[in-house]
Amino acid sequence: MNTTPFSLRIFVADGLRIVDKSNWIGKALMFPRALLPHGKVYSCK
């Protein structure tokens, strides 16, 4: 099994977690289901 090491950076604020993985262009956004109606959608340019 050939695995490549990576690092994760996690920013936490008020129940919101933003996860950034090294060598990956995407971001993960995690939050409790109860906050879903209060969320906003942001567009990346």
C-alpha positions in Angstrom: 0.0 0.0 0.0 1.5 3.3 -1.1 0.4 6.2 1.0 1.5 9.8 0.7 1.6 11.9 3.9 -0.6 14.9 4.2 -1.6 17.5 6.8 -5.0 18.9 7.8 -5.8 22.4 9.0 -9.1 22.8 10.8 -10.5 26.3 11.6 -13.3 26.2 14.2 -15.7 29.0 15.1 -19.2 28.9 16.5 -20.0 25.4 15.5 -18.5 25.9 12.0 -15.5 23.8 10.9 -13.5 24.5 7.8 -11.1 21.8 6.8 -8.1 22.3 4.5 -6.1 19.3 3.3 -2.6 19.8 1.9 -2.2 19.0 -1.8 -6.0 19.2 -2.3 -7.7 22.1 -4.0 -11.0 21.7 -2.2 -12.2 22.6 1.2 -14.6 20.9 3.5 -17.3 22.8 5.4 -18.9 21.1 8.4 -21.6 22.5 10.7 -24.5 21.2 12.8 -27.8 20.5 10.9 -29.5 23.0 13.1 -27.4 25.8 11.6 -28.4 24.9 8.0 -31.4 27.4 7.7 -29.1 30.2 8.9 -26.3 29.5 6.4 -25.3 31.5 3.4 -23.8 30.2 0.1 -20.5 31.6 -1.0 -19.1 31.4 -4.4 -15.4 30.8 -5.1 -13.9 32.7 -8.0 
